[in-house]
């Protein structure tokens, strides 16, 4: 149930208007409670702190080369923003572009 959009995300590269950019998207399913084959397990903040997210993606989260969208409950969003801020990744605002976009789930 938590991975409801997985099949849609996996087919984004097949869409003609995204074909030139699909190689830049790395989808890594993450679940926090039950184990799921092919998914990381744990809180996103812990996976960033312990390096497991970067290992799974095969890339380092850096201000120079990364863009991150954080969507979820306000506490998780704030905690994740703080971790990324420690890596010099800034919130993207209309007056100042950055590496982090945020959408609060509620």
C-alpha positions in Angstrom: 0.0 0.0 0.0 2.8 2.5 0.9 4.4 1.9 -2.6 1.2 2.7 -4.4 2.9 4.9 -7.1 5.9 2.6 -7.7 4.7 1.2 -11.0 3.9 4.8 -12.3 7.3 6.1 -11.2 9.1 3.2 -12.8 7.6 4.0 -16.2 8.3 7.7 -16.3 11.3 7.1 -18.6 8.9 5.7 -21.2 7.1 9.0 -21.5 8.3 10.9 -24.6 8.4 14.3 -22.9 10.5 13.0 -20.0 12.9 10.8 -22.1 15.8 13.3 -22.0 15.6 13.6 -18.2 14.5 10.2 -16.9 18.2 9.1 -16.4 18.6 11.9 -13.8 15.8 10.5 -11.6 16.7 7.9 -9.0 13.7 6.2 -7.3 14.5 4.5 -4.1 11.4 3.1 -2.3 11.6 3.5 1.5 9.2 2.0 4.1 9.3 2.8 7.8 7.5 -0.1 9.3 7.1 -3.5 7.6 9.9 -4.9 5.4 9.3 -4.8 1.6 11.5 -6.5 -1.0 13.6 -4.0 -2.8 12.9 -1.2 -0.4 15.1 0.5 2.2 13.7 0.2 5.7 13.8 3.0 8.3 13.3 6.7 8.8 14.6 8.9 6.0 16.6 11.0 8.5 18.4 7.8 9.8 19.1 6.7 6.3 20.6 10.0 5.4 22.7 10.1 8.6 24.0 6.6 8.3 24.8 6.9 4.6 22.5 4.1 3.6 20.4 6.3 1.3 23.5 7.5 -0.6 24.8 3.9 -0.9 21.5 2.8 -2.4 21.4 5.7 -4.8 25.0 5.3 -5.8 25.5 9.1 -5.4 26.4 11.5 -2.7 23.9 14.2 -1.6 25.7 17.4 -2.3 24.7 21.0 -2.7 26.5 21.1 -6.1 24.9 18.0 -7.7 21.7 17.2 -5.9 18.1 18.4 -5.8 15.7 17.0 -3.2 12.0 17.1 -2.8 10.8 16.5 0.8 7.1 15.6 1.2 5.5 14.3 4.3 4.5 15.2 7.8 5.8 18.5 9.1 8.2 17.0 11.7 9.9 14.7 9.2 10.1 17.6 6.7 11.8 19.9 9.4 14.2 17.1 10.5 15.2 16.3 7.0 15.7 20.0 6.1 18.0 20.4 9.1 20.1 17.4 8.0 20.4 18.7 4.4 21.2 22.2 5.7 24.2 20.7 7.5 25.3 19.7 3.9 24.9 23.3 2.8 21.7 22.5 0.9 19.3 25.4 1.0 15.6 25.7 0.7 14.6 26.9 -2.8 12.6 30.1 -2.6 11.2 32.3 -5.4 13.8 35.0 -4.5 16.7 32.5 -4.1 17.1 29.2 -5.9 18.2 26.3 -3.7 18.5 22.5 -3.7 15.6 21.6 -1.5 11.9 21.8 -2.3 9.3 21.1 0.4 5.7 20.0 0.4 4.0 19.4 3.8 1.6 16.5 3.7 -0.9 18.3 6.0 
